[in-house]
Every structure is written in structure tokens, then in C-alpha cells.
Amino acid sequence: MNDIRTVHFGRPIIGDEERAAVMEVLKGPILVHGPRAEKFERDFAAWTGAPHAVSVSSCTAAMHLLYFSWGFGPGDEVIVPAQTHTATAHAVELVGAKPVFVDAERRTGNIDIGAIEAAITERTRAIAIVHFLGVPVDMDAINAIARPRGLKVVEDCALAIGTRYKGVHAGLLGDAGCFSFYPVKHMTTAEGGIVLTREAALAAKLNRQKAFGVDRHMGERKIPGMYDVTMLGYNYRMNEIEAALGIEQIKRLDWILEKRERNYQALLGALREMEEIVLFDEPPAGYVSSRYCLSMMLKEPFAQKRYEIVAEMNRRGVGTSVYYPRPVPNMTYYAEKYGYKPGAFPNAGWISDASIALPVGPHLDEEDMHYISTTIKQVLGAFK
Ligand SMILES: Cc1ncc(COP(=O)(O)O)c(C=O)c1O
């Protein structure tokens, strides 16, 4: 066995620049409603090429706010992938609408586009997709289903900073894209999110509804403290400390993505020929993955022993995760509410049951990638 090395699954990259930016905020009186959240929106919009960006408190808040803003409610349905984080479905539930789950395709883990039409009813209002592990969904195909039927298209881009489809950044391929800045994502604001959209009117409405539905923000008030409330809204703002962190993080994004690509390729090269595992297809030309992580699916009989294999890899210092631990419809809340049975989403279930997610983040280097691949080979060898 090699010397043990600690390889964390995810680590935010926080430097002196971030620390100084946060301290700068704390030296002043403005913690919310300040210039930094607006600068962060402008910078993220510029980096992605988005006409409009609305900062919020998380990706979950972003998606919830979007459905709320469109007036979705009881009786409405939204198509969502079964293989995703529960937030994608919760955002629909939170407005009283019903998430209608569609299985994953095995080659990429993305939503099975061929199964979407059968899930559409006269109550369907939107199709939400997730760029699974950062690999773009075929958005032309999604739009071809959604547009003729007048359905909205939402991109859950929680894993998709740097994801591009035919030259366009994720989040700009449907009606709106929702991003997460949770610590293990490509960049962080501690907690935080943003909505990208091409629609000025939608951005303006989200801006009001993320702040109680008041008709004017602090800077727009002629008499301090005086405002009207013209619509219902939440308190989903991003604060100035988070935005200050985010402004510095955006400056690192090109380097972060380069590093992820390099780490991913190193790991892919080492694992590609292993007969004990299955890997997702590499994205075709025109599809750029954000390389969130590298998930490998264990073949039988190894899949049966996944927990022991994970425990041994962790014991040898290799941090792992699972994306995602169960198809969302098989999580207790959804299974009890809608009566979904185990096995109802076989491809999503296979990914949940057989996969181990491996790190490729910018906190790791070539030697770490080598350590991960040799550890996998040794551990699987020991389970033969
Ligand atoms: C696909 C997906 N959507 C949404 C979320 C939720 O993001 P947030 O924690 O910013 O609300 C996550 C979190 O990991 C996610 O993986």
C-alpha cells in the first residue's frame, strides 16, 4: 500500500483576496442592499455572457422564486429529472405544484429526453433540467419539446459553472438558469445563488420578489423608510459579505476550470480501461462540461459491496461522494406523497446504487489524481 495521502472531495479555494474583501465589508455599515451584490451580478453576467443576473440566497431560493414569479401553484406540473438533488423537486413542491419525474439516460446521467413527452399532461407548465455533473443536456431537443407547447424551460445549473452548449453558457439556453455557490461548487459565496435570464421583465420582477415585493430598493427611496409593497415576495437576497466573496471568486474561475479539466483528464486516462467500472460517455463536440466530479459506476459484483469499497477508499484518504444517493422520487417524502416504488426509475437508481463520485477540484494536483487512481485499483483488486 502507498503512503496514505489525504485527498478531500471538495474544498473551497479561499485566499487573502477573499479574506480582505470580506473584512472591507465588515469595516463599513452596509451589510445588505449595497453595491457589492450589484457588482457581483454584473461580473457574473459578464463572465457567462448573460444579459441579466439576479443574485439570491441559494440555488433552491432561485428556483423557488422563479416558479413563484411565474405563478405556478396547485394543479400545475413541472417535469424534473429523477436523478438530481432534492432541491430541483422541492422548488416545485414549495409553490404547491407537482414535480413529475423522468428517468435518467445511462450514458450521461442527464434526463432521458426521449421519455419527456410521455410525462407531459395538460397541466404541465415547465420542463426543468439539470446539467448532471456539469455535462450539458441537449438543449435544442428540450426546447423543441417545450416551445411548441408554450412550456417554460428551467436549467438547474448548480453543477454547471463553465458548462457550455454550442458555445452558449448554461443558464442561457432556456427561460432561466439557476446557479449555486455552496462551498463545494465551482466557486463559493458560502451560501448563495444567482438567476440568469435573457428576459429583462423577468429579472426586474425577481429583483422585487426576492425582497418582499417592495416597489423600490433602498437606493431608490427619496424619503428614507418610505416604500410601497406591490406584490408578494420573499427575503431571498444575497448579502454584501457573500457578494464580496463572490466577486473575488469569479476572478479565479478560468483557473479553476482549467485545473478541473486537467485533473479530470488525468483521472479519466487512468480509469478508462478498468473493466470493473463503467464511465459516462464523454461529451460530444460542442458540449463543454464543467467537470464537477468524475463518477464511476461499479459493475457487479463490486456494486454490491459499494459501501465497503467506499469505506476502504476513505480509510486510505480518498474523499468520495455520491451524486445522488437515491432518485428523488424514491426519497421518503416523495415516495410517501406520490406512491413511487423502488425500481420505478431504473437508470437513476443504477447511478445512485452503483456510483462513486471522485474529486477533480482545483485543490488537487497531478500527484493527488495519481494517488486516487492507484488507490481505486488497489481497493478493487482487494475486493476481487
Ligand atoms: C443539482 C442541484 N440543484 C440544486 C442544489 C441546491 O443548491 P443550494 O444549496 O445553493 O440551494 C444542489 C446542491 O447541491 C444541486 O446539486
The ligand as a Gaussian input file, in Angstrom:
#p B3LYP/6-31G(d) Opt

LIG

0 1
 C      -28.474000      19.921000      -8.915000
 C      -28.608000      20.775000      -7.678000
 N      -29.581000      21.692000      -7.623000
 C      -29.730000      22.496000      -6.545000
 C      -28.905000      22.395000      -5.443000
 C      -29.135000      23.274000      -4.270000
 O      -28.237000      24.349000      -4.222000
 P      -28.229000      25.343000      -2.987000
 O      -27.543000      24.620000      -1.851000
 O      -27.440000      26.538000      -3.452000
 O      -29.641000      25.689000      -2.667000
 C      -27.876000      21.462000      -5.455000
 C      -26.983000      21.367000      -4.295000
 O      -26.050000      20.644000      -4.234000
 C      -27.718000      20.625000      -6.593000
 O      -26.758000      19.694000      -6.638000

